Amino acid sequence: MSFDFYKDPNNQDEWLECPECGLKPRVWEFDNGRFAHCVCGENRYEHKHEVRAKAIGDYVRETGGITGYNGDDLRKNWNAYIKKLTK
């Protein structure tokens, strides 16, 4: 049995496309992690273009609450990474 926890982001039109594969990323967000990657890479586990953002669980442990948590950091990190690739 195979599981794929990555899905298309809800606000897909706000994410930049990878300049290599031409696709927008898939995302995986859960209590202990937030990841985005495109299909470039060796296999489904080793991604050539992957970014991360602070997980909500880590943020709560560090600050004691969710005030100030930015749920849009993963998208911002992805878009900044793609902009660097296209320079």
N, C-alpha and C positions, 0 to 999 in steps of 0.2 A: 504494500500500500504506500502511496506517495502523497505527501501533503505539500501544498503551495500556499504559504501564508501571505505572500505578496499579492496586492490587488492594485487596481487603478485608483489613483487619488480622486477624491470627490470633486475637486476644483481643477480638473485636468487642463483647462484652458489657461490656467495661471502658471503652469510648469513649462520650462523650456525643453525643447527636443535635444537629444544627444546629437552632436554633429557627425558622429561616426555611423550610428545605426539609423538615425532619423526618427527615433521613437521617444515618446515621453516615458518617464520612469514608472516603475511599479513601486509601491510602498508597503512597508510592514511596520505598524505602530502597535505597541503593547506597553504594559506597565513598566517594563524594564528595558525598552529599546525603541528606537525609531530609525528606520533605514529606508533609503531609496536607491534604486539601481535601474539601469537600462539592460538590454539584452547582450551588450558587448561583454565578452569574457570567456573564460575557459569552459565553464559549465554552470549549472544552476546554483552552485555554491561559491564559486570564485568569480566575482564580478570585476570587470575592468574599471567601470565607473560606478562607484558607490559612495554615498555620503551618509552621514549620521547626524542626529540631533540629540540633545539631552533628553533622556526619558523622564516621564512625569514622576516615576518612582524615585529616581535619583534626585530630582529637583525637590521633592517633598522631604526626602531625608536630609538634604543640605540646608533647606530654608525653614522647615517645620510647617510648611503649608503650600497652597497652590497660588497664592497671590503673586502676580508677576510672571507666572509661567507663560511662555509664548508658544502656543500650539502651532504657529506658522513657521517655526524655525527650520523644520525639515525642508519645506518648499524654498525658503530663502537660501538655505545652504546649498540645495541642489542648483538653483538658478545662478548663484554666485560661482559655483564650481564650473558649470557649463560656460559661463561668460569667460572664465579664465582659459578654458580649453579653446575657445574660438578667437582669442587674441593673436 
